[in-house]
């Protein structure tokens, strides 16, 4: 497993966990049925992708820097 792949995997898992946890927290605080956590997490994931596409590495929804992003083409040595 390459370093870039491991960083990408960690980024994706971290964001997914954070979005799921926040979705559950919001449903608990709002006192609504827990099934609303899934659409809430989906909205958070979409918002994160939109923001990362404008502030992060151009052309991706990644928050990793270009040097660590597997979508960045490897430079020939």
SULDAVEN-V614319 format. One record per backbone hydrogen bond with DSSP energy under -0.5 kcal/mol. CO is the residue of the C=O (numbers start at 1). NH is the residue of the N-H. E is the energy in kcal/mol with one decimal. If there is no record, write none. Layout:
BEGIN
co = (CO | CO)
nh = (NH | NH)
e = (E | E)
END
This chain:
BEGIN
co = (2 | 3 | 4 | 5 | 6 | 7 | 8 | 9 | 10 | 11 | 12 | 13 | 14 | 15 | 16 | 17 | 18 | 19 | 20 | 21 | 22 | 23 | 24 | 25 | 26 | 27 | 27 | 28 | 33 | 34 | 35 | 35 | 36 | 37 | 38 | 39 | 40 | 41 | 42 | 43 | 44 | 45 | 46 | 47 | 48 | 49 | 50 | 51 | 51 | 52 | 57 | 62 | 65 | 65 | 69)
nh = (6 | 7 | 8 | 9 | 10 | 11 | 12 | 13 | 14 | 15 | 16 | 17 | 18 | 19 | 20 | 21 | 22 | 23 | 24 | 25 | 26 | 27 | 28 | 29 | 30 | 31 | 32 | 31 | 36 | 37 | 38 | 39 | 40 | 41 | 42 | 43 | 44 | 45 | 46 | 47 | 48 | 49 | 50 | 51 | 52 | 53 | 54 | 54 | 55 | 56 | 60 | 57 | 68 | 69 | 72)
e = (-2.3 | -2.4 | -2.5 | -2.8 | -2.4 | -2.5 | -2.6 | -2.5 | -2.5 | -2.6 | -2.4 | -2.5 | -2.4 | -2.6 | -2.4 | -2.6 | -2.4 | -2.4 | -2.3 | -2.6 | -2.6 | -1.8 | -2.2 | -2.7 | -2.6 | -0.7 | -2.0 | -0.6 | -1.9 | -2.3 | -0.8 | -0.6 | -1.9 | -2.8 | -2.3 | -2.3 | -2.1 | -2.5 | -2.4 | -2.4 | -2.7 | -2.3 | -2.2 | -2.6 | -2.9 | -2.0 | -0.8 | -0.9 | -2.6 | -2.2 | -1.6 | -0.9 | -1.8 | -1.2 | -1.8)
END
